[in-house]
C-alpha cells in the first residue's frame, strides 16, 4: 500500500482549523491513511477524482484524536480530494 498526501491549503473558520488536500493511493490497493496535519479531526469530507472511481468512504469514527483518517475507495489505485475540520 502506498498513499501520497498533499495539503493544498489551510485556513480558519472561527476557532476551527480547516485543511484541504489531495491523496493518491497506488500499489494495487484501495485504502490508506490521509495525513491531514490536524491533531484532532472533527469532520472529514472526501471525494473521488476521475471517472474510474465509483465511491469513497471514511473508515473511522469521528471525532478522531489524531490527524490521520483512513479512507476506503471502491476501486484500486485512485485519487481523492478531501476537506478536514478540527484543531
N, C-alpha and C positions, 0 to 999 in steps of 0.2 A: 504494500500500500504506500502510495506517495501522494501527498497533498501539498500544494504550494499556495500560501495565503499572502495576499497583498492588501494592505489597508490603503484605500483610496483617499479617504479624508476623515476628519473628525470635527465635531462641533459640540455645543452645549445647548440643551433645552432646559432652561431654568436651572435646577440643581442636578440634573442628569447629564451624563456624558453620552454622546451619540457617535458611533463609529460605523462606517460602511466600507465594504471591500469586495474583493473577488477571490474565489478559491477554485483551483483546478485540481481535480482528482485524476490520477493516472495509475498505471501499473495493473490494469485489469480488475479494478475493484470499484465499488460503488459507495464507499463510506470513508469518512475521515474527520479529523478534529479541526475546526476552524478556530484559529487563534485571533480573538477579537481585540486583544490589547487591553481589555477591561479586567478589573479584579472581581467584579460582581455583575452578572448578566441578568437583567430583569425581563427583557424582551429580545427575541431574535426572529427576524423575518428573512427567510431565504427564498430565492427564485432561481430557476434554471436558465441557462443561456443556450441557444441553438435549437434547431428543430429536432435533433435526435433525442433530446431529453424529454421525458414524459412527466416526471414529478420529483419532488424533493420533500423530505420531512426532517424535523429536528428529533433526534433520538436522545433527548434529555428531558428532565423535569425542571421547569423554570419556576422560581428564580434559581440561579446557579451560582454557587460561591467560588467559581473560578472563571477565567476568561475564555476557556476552550469549550466550544459547543460541538458535539458530534452530529453530523448530518448524514443522511442516507438518501441516495438517488435511486430511481427506478432502473436506470441503466448504468453500465460501467463507463469509466473514463469521461467525466463530464465537467462542466464549468458552472459555477454558481456565483451569483451576486447576492450580497446579504447586507442587512441593516441591524445593528445591535444597540440596545439602550441599557445603561447601567451606570456604574461608577467604578 
